[in-house]
Amino acid sequence: MSQELKKEVMTNRSLNTILKELNDSKKVTRPAEISMIMEKANEDLKAFNFKEQTLQIGDIFPEATLLNHKGVEVSLTEALDNKPAIISFYRGTWCPYCNLELAYYSELLGKEENKDVRMFAVSPEKPDVTMEKTDPESLNLTICSDIDNKLAKKLNLVFGLPEKIQSLYEKFGIDVDSSQGNTDKELPVPATFIIDKEGKVTYVNLDEDYTIRAEANEVVAEYKKLV
């Protein structure tokens, strides 16, 4: 299990407060030129306006075939089983911000009052890579692999990594090719959807800045309006 997932996340604080603390700590040790490259990449992504390109409230969430953490194909429609669900896209377990987000949700959904909340966390990472970094069966949510970003592409969430970011990732020891099992060098913008029992989108949140996520407590509150 990754170090982030071992931590007690303390859900009495907001998710983005914790993410900001992580980001601030990284900025202290990160060379200024690297920070500039990363911030420029985030700004460039915003120009694509993914918020307008993806599904909107009232749209029907598309069908997809995903892999569970054991590598078994799963029909999303069958997994949803005509029940509301949270569907959240993350980049992979190599991403510390994603790990904190998953850990936060797992702790939050482990509370008695949230035990019936259904959540699917989706990334383009191969199941065996996910299994190396974490223990999906210990989480209070369902981990799924969207191989080659097929579902994320249907939702217009996918972007190609700029060459400068690719170079930085290599320096950081992040091997996206190995993580995903391809050479596409593409990632999904982290995004969170809530769908009702009919598969209709009732909530959408995304931010091109990967250090910012939907507030988990707000997402759970919105989900509960459907049940």
N, C-alpha and C positions, 0 to 999 in steps of 0.2 A: 504494500500500500504506500502511495506517495506520502511525503512528509506532511503536505498540506492537509491530506485527508485524515491524518492521525491527530490533528489538532482539535481541541474543543473550540468550536467556532464562536460560541456565545451569541445565540440568536436574539439576545435581548438588545443587541446593537444592530443597526441596519447593515445589510450586505454591502452596500456601496461605501459605507464608512470603513469597513474592513478592507475592501478592495483598494480604497484610497490610501490607507495606511501601508499596504503592500507596495503600491506604486510609488509612494513618497520614499519609502525605504530603498527602493531600487534606484530612484533618481539620485540619491545621495552618493551611491557608489558607482553609478554609470557615467562614463565620460560624456562631456557635453555634446560632442559631435555625434555620438550614438543617439542620445536623446533627441537631437535635432532631426536625425534621419527618421526615427520612429514617429515623432510628432508630425513630420511632413507627410509620411505615409498615411497617417490617420486623417489628416486634412484632405489629402487627395481622394481618399475613399468617400468622404462626405459629399464630394462633387457628383458622385453617382446617384445620390439620393435614394438609397436602398429602401427607405421608409415608404416611398411612393411606388417603388417597383414590386414590392412583395405583396402578399395577400392583405386584404383589408377586412375590417369587420363586416360580417355578412357573407363573405366568400366561403366556398366549400373547400375544406382541406383535401388535397389530392391523395389518392391511394399510392402506396409504395411498398416495395419489398425490402425489408431491412434484415440485418443479421443480429441475433441476440449475442450475449457475451460468450456463448459457447460456439458461435459460428453457424448456428442454425437459422435458416431463412424464416422470417416472420412477416406475415401480411399485416400491415398497419391497421387495416380495416378490421381484421379479426382480433387483433390485440386490443383495439379500442372497445370492441364489443358493445357498440351503441351506448357508450357511457362518456361523460365529460372527461377531458384530460388536459393536462399541461404538457406541451411539447416544446422542449428547449434545445436549441442548437448551440453546441460548443465546439471549440477548435481541436481539442485533444488533450490527453493527460500530460503532455509535455508543457502545457500552458498553465502556469501557477494560478492565474486568475480564474481559469476554468475549474481547476481543482478546488479552489476555495468556494466557488459558486456551488459545485456539486456537494461539497461537504456541508455547506450552509443549508441547502435544501434537504439533505439527508437528515440533519439534526432537526430541522423544522418539521419535516414530515414524520419524524419519529415520535413527536408529541401526541399524546392521547387524543387531543381535539382535532388532530390532522391525520389520523390514521387511515381515513378513507379517501384521502386525496390521491389521485392517480397522476403520476408524472413519468414522461418518457424523455430521457436526455440523449440527444442524437449527435454523433460526430462522424467525420469521415475516417476515423482511426480504425484499423483492423482489430477484430475482437481479441486476437492473441496479444497484441500490443497493449490493449486496455487491461487485459488480465495480468500482464507483467507489472503494471503500475498501480493497480488497485484491486479490490475485491468486490466486484459488482453485487454479489449476493448479500453483502453486509450493508448495502445502501438501501434506504427507504424509497427508492425510485428505480426505474428500469432503464438500463443502459442499452443503447442500440447503435449499430454501425451502419452508416449510410455510405456504402462503398462507392467511390468515384463521385461522391457528392450528388448522386442522381436525384434524390428528393430535394436537397437544397437548391439544385439548379431549377427544379420546377417552381420553387418559391422565389427565384431570382435573388438568392442570398450569396452567391459564389463570386469570388474575385481572384485574380491571379496575383501571386506575390511579386512585388517589384524586385528587380535584381539586387538593389541595395539591401532590401530586407532579407532576401535569400542569403546574401553574403554574411549579414549579421547573424542569422540563424545558424549558419555553419560555424561561426566563431563561438556561438553559445552552446554548440553541441546538439542543436535541434535538427533532427533528420526527418523532415516532413515526408520525403519519398519513402523511407522505410516505415514510417508510422502509417501511411495510407496504402502502401503497396503499389504505388504508381509514380510517374514522373510529371504529373500534371502541375504540381506546385500551386495548387488552389486550396482556398479555405472558405468556409462559410462565415459570414458576419454573424456573431452571436445574436440570437434572436429568440424570443419567447412568445408562444401562441397559446391561447386557451380555446378549445373547441367544445361545443356542446354535444349532446348525445346524438344529434343528427349530423355531426361533422362540420357544423358551421362555426366559423371563427367569431369569437366574442371579445377577444382581447389580442392586441399585438404590441410588442415592444422590442425595439432594437436600437442599437447605437453603433455607428461605425467605429467608435473608439472602443477597442476590446477590453479596456480597463473599467468600463462602465456597463452594468447589467441592470435588468429589470429588478426592482425591489421585491425580493422573495415574499415578504409578508403581504405586500399589496397583491401579488400574483395569487397567492393562496386565498386571500379575501375575495378576489374576483371569481376564482373557481367556485367557492362555496355558494355564490349567488345562484349557481346552476343546479345545486343539489338540495 
